[in-house]
Amino acid sequence: MITLLALSGSLRLGSSNTVLLEAAGLLAPAGMQIEPYQGIGTLPHFNPDLDDDNPPETVMALRHRVGAADGLLISCPEYARGIPGSFKNALDWLVGSFEFPGKPVALFNASPRAGDAQAALRLVLTTMSARIVEEASITLPLLATRLDAAGMASDPEIAAAIRTALAAFVRAIHVGTPTAQ
């Protein structure tokens, strides 16, 4: 069983990024489970002094979930042409962890207009030694659709794109070959 940890960069209820990850959960192929991580908003502000000997319990829980996952599925909005602060904070807590480096990552983008955030996110993730799986990373124009997860999963074009990306992610995880970053 392949386990993906789904991380949404948005704290907003009904976020198209969160809903996109939920749709991926509905469309996951046999042998894959997608587990949402919903603790981004509960993480304390990153402070290296807190990371030295005894990191906060919420941070340790995040690191454990990342370590247990076969890959990370990330969908992140753009705020002020960058990564939302709360999501960058979560990534900062993972920088010094041993669980993150080399972890396969697929980027799901809910808006073609979020290019600056995607570029910033790629820069941060590659700096953290993530293995971005390009063939499993997709951008879908979902902002004006107002679809829920079931609506996305039943839309032929959206569902096909998600299924194709998840299949590519499975292949990359099984093969473990380096991908373009």
Salt bridges, closest charged atoms under 4 A:
GLU35 OE1 - ARG65 NH2 3.74
ASP51 OD1 - ARG63 NH2 2.79
ASP92 OD1 - LYS88 NZ 2.47
ASP116 OD2 - ARG81 NE 2.61
GLU134 OE2 - ARG122 NH1 2.66
